[in-house]
Amino acid sequence: MDDLYVLDTSAIFAFTDQEEGADEVEKLLDAARANTCRLEICAISLMEIFYVALMEQGENEAARLVGLVKSWPVNLIYPDEKILLQAGKLKANYRLSLADALITAVAKLHNAALVHKDPELVALANEVALFTLPFKKKQRK
């Protein structure tokens, strides 16, 4: 079992919100349950999931989503100094949010594929293997 993936927050929301790409995330979750791959999530994704759900749907739904993600067959990675410094390098060289820098640093240091649907992460193809889900279509006004 060599396949290791880091789920970006956008991939988590793709699954929980049943967006395009949800089926791919579900396949990875099933594979992790069957021990044919390993999944990791940077702990900052829990914060992102919580605050987005809190703003959009309230505290009960935010807590439910965090509990759901924590029940998945994933390893939560809490940033240590090595991850923080790698994130700093990535943030200095690319236009990334702090969360994206930390999540990408985890993938890079763990030699994992980064599962995402964030167009801003495409620029990191030389830094980390990318498993790109379909981007959201822009909504017309």
C-alpha positions in Angstrom: 0.0 0.0 0.0 2.0 2.9 -1.3 -0.6 5.4 -2.4 -0.8 8.4 0.0 -3.2 11.3 -0.6 -3.8 14.6 1.3 -7.3 15.9 1.0 -7.5 19.6 0.6 -10.4 21.4 2.2 -11.9 21.9 -1.3 -11.9 18.1 -1.8 -13.6 17.6 1.6 -16.3 20.1 0.6 -16.7 18.4 -2.8 -17.7 15.3 -1.0 -19.8 16.7 1.8 -21.6 19.1 -0.6 -21.9 16.4 -3.4 -20.2 18.7 -5.9 -18.5 17.4 -9.0 -15.6 15.2 -7.9 -17.5 13.8 -4.9 -17.4 10.3 -6.4 -13.6 10.5 -6.7 -13.3 11.4 -3.0 -15.7 8.6 -2.1 -13.5 6.1 -4.0 -10.5 7.3 -2.0 -12.4 7.0 1.2 -13.5 3.5 0.3 -9.9 2.6 -0.7 -8.6 3.9 2.7 -11.2 1.8 4.5 -10.0 -1.3 2.5 -6.4 -0.4 3.3 -5.4 0.0 -0.3 -4.4 3.7 0.1 -3.8 6.1 2.9 -5.4 9.5 3.4 -4.3 12.5 5.4 -5.9 15.8 6.3 -4.0 18.8 7.6 -5.7 19.9 10.8 -6.2 23.4 9.5 -8.8 21.9 7.2 -10.9 21.2 10.3 -10.8 24.9 11.1 -11.8 25.8 7.5 -14.7 23.3 7.5 -15.9 24.6 10.8 -15.8 28.3 10.1 -17.4 28.0 6.6 -20.2 25.8 7.9 -20.6 28.0 11.0 -21.1 31.1 8.8 -23.4 29.4 6.3 -25.4 26.9 8.4 -24.8 27.5 12.1 -22.8 25.8 14.9 -24.7 22.5 14.9 -24.0 21.8 11.3 -20.4 23.0 11.7 -19.8 20.6 14.6 -21.5 17.8 12.7 -19.2 18.2 9.7 -16.1 18.3 11.8 -17.3 15.1 13.5 -18.0 13.5 10.2 -14.6 14.2 8.8 -12.9 13.0 12.0 -14.8 9.7 11.6 -13.3 9.1 8.2 -10.3 6.7 7.7 -7.8 9.5 7.6 -4.8 10.6 9.7 -5.0 14.2 10.9 -1.7 15.9 10.6 -1.0 18.7 13.1 1.7 21.1 11.7 5.1 20.8 13.4 8.0 23.1 12.8 9.1 21.2 9.7 5.7 21.6 8.1 5.4 25.3 9.2 8.8 26.1 7.6 7.9 24.3 4.4 4.6 26.2 4.3 6.6 29.4 4.7 8.7 28.5 1.7 5.6 27.8 -0.4 3.8 30.9 0.8 6.9 33.0 -0.1 7.1 31.6 -3.6 3.4 31.3 -4.5 0.2 33.2 -4.0 -1.3 30.9 -1.4 -3.5 31.4 1.7 -1.9 30.2 4.9 -4.2 27.2 4.9 -3.3 26.2 1.4 0.4 26.6 2.2 0.1 24.3 5.2 -2.0 21.7 3.4 0.5 21.7 0.5 3.4 21.5 2.8 2.0 18.3 4.4 1.5 16.8 0.9 5.0 17.8 -0.2 6.8 16.6 2.9 4.9 13.3 3.0 5.4 12.7 -0.8 1.6 12.5 -1.1 -0.7 13.5 -3.9 -2.8 16.6 -3.1 -6.5 16.0 -3.8 -8.1 19.4 -4.6 -10.4 21.4 -6.8 -8.8 24.8 -6.2 -7.5 26.5 -9.4 -4.9 28.4 -7.4 -3.1 25.1 -6.5 -2.4 24.2 -10.2 0.7 26.4 -10.0 2.2 24.0 -7.5 2.5 21.1 -10.0 6.3 21.3 -9.8 6.2 21.1 -6.0 3.7 18.3 -5.3 1.8 15.7 -7.2 -1.8 16.9 -7.9 -5.0 14.9 -8.1 -7.2 17.6 -9.5 -11.0 17.3 -9.2 -13.3 19.2 -11.5 -13.2 22.9 -10.7 -16.5 24.7 -9.8 -18.1 26.3 -12.8 -18.3 30.0 -12.4 -21.9 31.1 -11.8 -23.4 33.7 -14.1 -24.8 36.9 -12.6 
